[in-house]
């Protein structure tokens, strides 16, 4: 008799699954990845995956108690952010 396989929670999610988890579109998550404003990701072979803990940590940066609460972190929009670098 084969032993039953215990159901486990996945540790990593693909871009479409991570987007659903966060309530974003996959394209928005891709833009965040390109601009460096999104959650930490991993490249495993040719696949991009996100750890659930990293998604939770990134989303927690946007936690606020009211509209006037400055919070402790910032979740930037999915667009190119100004840098301190000087162009040559």
Backbone as ProteinMPNN parsed JSONL, in Angstrom:
{"seq_chain_A": "XXXXXXXXXXXXXXXXXXXXXXXXXXXXXXXXXXXXXXXXXXXXXXXXXXXXXXXXXXXXXXXXXXXXXXXXXXXXXXXXXXXXXXXX", "coords_chain_A": {"N_chain_A": [[0.815, -1.18, 0.0], [0.517, 2.182, -0.804], [1.874, 5.076, 0.785], [-0.084, 7.771, 2.034], [0.089, 10.983, 0.54], [0.939, 13.921, 2.089], [-0.837, 16.951, 2.002], [0.681, 19.928, 1.136], [1.442, 23.353, 1.706], [2.328, 25.494, -0.908], [5.641, 26.797, -1.197], [6.629, 28.59, -2.962], [5.443, 30.813, -5.489], [4.339, 31.193, -8.85], [4.509, 33.962, -11.208], [1.793, 34.619, -12.192], [0.253, 33.347, -10.165], [1.25, 34.566, -7.837], [0.442, 37.173, -8.326], [-2.354, 36.93, -8.194], [-2.537, 36.182, -5.506], [-1.733, 38.575, -4.292], [-3.664, 40.268, -5.213], [-3.31, 41.698, -7.525], [-2.71, 42.461, -11.028], [-1.03, 40.195, -13.235], [0.61, 41.492, -15.035], [1.09, 43.963, -13.764], [2.617, 43.091, -11.595], [4.823, 42.121, -13.023], [5.792, 44.541, -14.048], [6.521, 45.826, -11.655], [8.638, 44.135, -10.974], [10.463, 44.635, -13.061], [11.05, 47.364, -12.661], [12.12, 47.352, -10.169], [10.603, 47.835, -7.906], [9.026, 46.042, -6.651], [8.158, 42.981, -4.847], [10.689, 40.775, -3.463], [12.157, 38.406, -5.639], [12.836, 35.185, -7.128], [14.935, 33.563, -9.469], [14.592, 30.621, -10.925], [16.097, 28.467, -12.8], [14.674, 29.075, -15.84], [12.458, 30.246, -14.793], [10.486, 32.593, -12.976], [9.899, 33.012, -9.593], [8.101, 33.612, -6.544], [8.534, 33.83, -3.064], [6.166, 33.108, -0.587], [6.4, 34.31, 1.927], [7.98, 36.533, 1.273], [6.227, 37.952, -0.369], [4.245, 38.594, 1.486], [5.733, 40.209, 3.244], [6.422, 42.375, 1.586], [3.884, 43.402, 0.95], [3.122, 44.157, 3.494], [4.517, 46.486, 3.9], [2.877, 48.486, 3.034], [1.011, 48.849, 5.007], [-1.394, 50.64, 6.794], [-3.159, 52.573, 9.268], [-4.915, 54.623, 8.992], [-5.888, 57.179, 6.604], [-4.245, 59.299, 7.093], [-2.077, 58.241, 8.32], [1.369, 57.9, 8.243], [2.792, 55.553, 8.113], [5.25, 52.851, 8.149], [6.679, 52.088, 5.96], [6.988, 52.061, 2.344], [5.093, 51.271, -0.462], [5.86, 51.46, -3.595], [4.489, 52.843, -6.668], [4.029, 50.938, -9.72], [6.169, 51.942, -11.548], [8.935, 53.571, -13.148], [11.337, 54.661, -10.86], [12.714, 57.711, -9.57], [16.244, 58.159, -9.387], [19.321, 58.504, -7.489], [21.437, 58.635, -9.084], [23.744, 60.124, -11.352], [23.359, 60.981, -14.671], [25.478, 60.285, -17.409]], "CA_chain_A": [[0.0, 0.0, 0.0], [1.275, 3.43, -0.871], [1.603, 6.013, 1.871], [-0.751, 8.976, 1.545], [0.928, 12.171, 0.427], [0.358, 15.039, 2.847], [-0.975, 18.187, 1.248], [1.532, 20.979, 1.681], [1.268, 24.68, 1.136], [3.498, 25.796, -1.727], [6.532, 27.827, -0.67], [6.885, 29.556, -4.021], [4.354, 31.01, -6.443], [4.704, 31.792, -10.137], [4.016, 35.34, -11.335], [0.327, 34.715, -12.18], [-0.278, 32.954, -8.859], [1.624, 35.609, -6.879], [-0.417, 38.324, -8.602], [-3.665, 36.624, -7.608], [-2.35, 36.212, -4.056], [-1.651, 39.974, -3.877], [-4.796, 41.024, -5.74], [-2.812, 42.54, -8.616], [-2.619, 41.751, -12.3], [0.306, 39.644, -13.486], [1.377, 42.534, -15.733], [1.545, 44.929, -12.759], [3.706, 42.457, -10.863], [5.971, 42.113, -13.934], [6.328, 45.907, -14.077], [7.223, 46.023, -10.387], [9.895, 43.393, -11.047], [11.358, 45.334, -13.988], [11.446, 48.657, -12.107], [12.744, 47.163, -8.866], [9.728, 48.349, -6.86], [8.163, 44.967, -6.172], [8.692, 42.037, -3.864], [11.868, 39.976, -3.818], [11.821, 37.227, -6.443], [13.935, 34.259, -7.418], [14.962, 32.991, -10.809], [14.94, 29.198, -10.842], [16.171, 28.102, -14.213], [14.093, 30.159, -16.614], [11.185, 30.644, -14.184], [10.476, 33.566, -11.889], [9.002, 32.599, -8.523], [8.064, 34.467, -5.369], [8.251, 33.159, -1.797], [4.98, 33.681, 0.042], [6.856, 35.198, 3.001], [8.436, 37.78, 0.652], [5.029, 38.672, -0.808], [3.617, 39.142, 2.685], [6.589, 41.283, 3.762], [6.287, 43.519, 0.684], [2.547, 43.956, 1.133], [3.06, 44.756, 4.828], [5.076, 47.844, 3.825], [1.789, 49.413, 2.768], [0.036, 48.836, 6.102], [-1.757, 51.934, 7.382], [-4.354, 52.549, 10.112], [-5.808, 55.67, 8.495], [-5.327, 57.863, 5.442], [-3.222, 60.246, 7.541], [-0.977, 57.474, 8.907], [2.489, 57.821, 7.298], [3.257, 54.175, 8.035], [6.678, 52.586, 8.328], [7.296, 51.737, 4.692], [6.325, 52.561, 1.147], [4.953, 50.411, -1.624], [5.882, 52.392, -4.718], [3.726, 52.424, -7.846], [4.789, 50.156, -10.699], [6.752, 52.797, -12.581], [10.339, 53.874, -12.931], [11.527, 55.57, -9.74], [13.908, 58.559, -9.728], [17.411, 57.644, -8.675], [20.313, 59.502, -7.121], [22.549, 58.521, -10.034], [23.891, 61.197, -12.32], [23.553, 60.437, -16.027], [26.677, 60.778, -18.1]], "C_chain_A": [[0.866, 1.254, 0.0], [0.879, 4.334, 0.289], [0.907, 7.254, 1.315], [0.203, 10.166, 1.555], [0.228, 13.307, 1.158], [0.295, 16.274, 1.957], [-0.128, 19.258, 1.913], [1.21, 22.295, 0.993], [2.498, 24.99, 0.306], [4.327, 26.913, -1.093], [6.747, 28.937, -1.684], [5.692, 29.617, -4.969], [4.919, 31.592, -7.731], [4.113, 33.204, -10.204], [2.493, 35.413, -11.363], [-0.287, 34.371, -10.823], [0.039, 33.993, -7.79], [0.751, 36.846, -7.075], [-1.81, 38.113, -8.02], [-3.588, 36.717, -6.091], [-2.36, 37.649, -3.535], [-2.851, 40.814, -4.332], [-4.382, 42.004, -6.817], [-2.921, 41.767, -9.924], [-1.186, 41.236, -12.458], [1.188, 40.689, -14.157], [1.898, 43.58, -14.755], [2.705, 44.351, -11.965], [4.971, 42.38, -11.722], [6.612, 43.494, -14.004], [7.082, 46.214, -12.786], [8.583, 45.327, -10.414], [10.902, 44.122, -11.927], [11.894, 46.641, -13.399], [12.09, 48.544, -10.734], [11.902, 47.668, -7.7], [8.888, 47.265, -6.204], [8.816, 44.078, -5.141], [9.925, 41.313, -4.395], [11.403, 38.765, -4.609], [13.054, 36.376, -6.633], [13.807, 33.779, -8.854], [15.471, 31.558, -10.666], [14.915, 28.644, -12.253], [15.662, 29.28, -15.014], [12.807, 30.699, -16.011], [11.41, 31.668, -13.082], [9.472, 33.07, -10.855], [9.15, 33.549, -7.339], [7.779, 33.616, -4.143], [7.066, 33.869, -1.149], [5.368, 34.647, 1.162], [7.321, 36.543, 2.443], [7.254, 38.615, 0.158], [4.343, 39.34, 0.381], [4.417, 40.326, 3.233], [6.459, 42.542, 2.901], [4.932, 44.191, 0.861], [2.425, 44.647, 2.485], [3.65, 46.163, 4.852], [3.981, 48.886, 3.613], [0.747, 49.499, 3.879], [-0.149, 50.221, 6.698], [-2.994, 51.749, 8.237], [-5.366, 53.596, 9.679], [-5.147, 56.335, 7.3], [-4.25, 58.867, 5.831], [-2.02, 59.553, 8.184], [0.16, 57.381, 7.904], [3.04, 56.412, 7.144], [4.756, 54.068, 8.224], [7.398, 52.27, 7.028], [6.492, 52.294, 3.548], [6.263, 51.46, 0.106], [4.806, 51.362, -2.81], [4.974, 51.916, -5.845], [4.639, 51.685, -8.829], [5.232, 51.05, -11.843], [8.182, 53.108, -12.198], [10.459, 54.925, -11.832], [12.766, 56.436, -9.985], [15.047, 58.001, -8.889], [18.346, 58.796, -8.34], [21.488, 59.498, -8.084], [22.557, 59.716, -10.984], [24.132, 60.578, -13.682], [24.765, 61.072, -16.673], [26.43, 60.831, -19.571]], "O_chain_A": [[1.843, 1.343, 0.743], [-0.275, 4.361, 0.718], [1.268, 7.738, 0.242], [1.015, 10.324, 2.467], [-0.931, 13.617, 0.882], [1.251, 16.597, 1.252], [-0.217, 19.464, 3.124], [0.764, 22.328, -0.154], [3.617, 24.771, 0.772], [3.779, 27.856, -0.522], [7.013, 30.082, -1.32], [5.022, 28.614, -5.219], [5.86, 32.385, -7.705], [3.312, 33.588, -9.352], [1.926, 36.211, -10.615], [-1.234, 35.023, -10.383], [-0.797, 34.276, -6.932], [0.365, 37.495, -6.103], [-2.378, 39.025, -7.419], [-4.486, 37.274, -5.459], [-2.919, 37.924, -2.473], [-3.025, 41.945, -3.879], [-5.032, 43.032, -7.005], [-3.192, 40.566, -9.925], [-0.251, 41.787, -11.877], [2.384, 40.764, -13.876], [3.031, 44.041, -14.896], [3.678, 45.054, -11.692], [6.076, 42.554, -11.206], [7.837, 43.61, -14.017], [8.164, 46.8, -12.824], [9.57, 45.877, -9.927], [12.077, 44.216, -11.571], [13.056, 46.987, -13.611], [12.558, 49.544, -10.189], [12.434, 47.905, -6.615], [8.115, 47.551, -5.289], [9.891, 44.382, -4.625], [10.166, 41.25, -5.6], [10.377, 38.165, -4.291], [14.172, 36.795, -6.335], [12.705, 33.614, -9.376], [16.632, 31.325, -10.328], [13.855, 28.386, -12.822], [16.18, 30.387, -14.872], [12.129, 31.518, -16.632], [12.399, 31.611, -12.352], [8.333, 32.747, -11.192], [10.182, 34.197, -7.162], [6.883, 32.772, -4.169], [6.985, 35.097, -1.169], [4.734, 35.689, 1.328], [7.088, 37.582, 3.061], [7.275, 39.842, 0.254], [3.917, 40.492, 0.303], [3.836, 41.332, 3.641], [6.394, 43.651, 3.43], [4.848, 45.418, 0.915], [1.692, 45.629, 2.608], [3.318, 46.953, 5.736], [4.154, 50.049, 3.979], [-0.285, 50.149, 3.712], [0.818, 50.889, 7.061], [-3.802, 50.861, 7.967], [-6.555, 53.465, 9.97], [-3.977, 56.083, 7.013], [-3.429, 59.248, 4.998], [-1.049, 60.215, 8.551], [-0.036, 56.842, 6.814], [3.691, 56.111, 6.144], [5.444, 55.067, 8.434], [8.627, 52.195, 7.012], [5.45, 52.918, 3.745], [7.262, 50.796, -0.173], [3.761, 51.984, -2.999], [4.715, 50.718, -5.969], [5.863, 51.8, -8.766], [4.738, 50.935, -12.965], [8.583, 52.925, -11.048], [9.775, 55.949, -11.861], [13.755, 55.959, -10.541], [14.83, 57.442, -7.814], [18.189, 59.911, -8.836], [22.431, 60.271, -7.919], [21.509, 60.239, -11.362], [25.018, 59.737, -13.833], [25.032, 62.261, -16.494], [27.316, 61.219, -20.333]]}, "name": "protein", "num_of_chains": 1, "seq": "XXXXXXXXXXXXXXXXXXXXXXXXXXXXXXXXXXXXXXXXXXXXXXXXXXXXXXXXXXXXXXXXXXXXXXXXXXXXXXXXXXXXXXXX"}
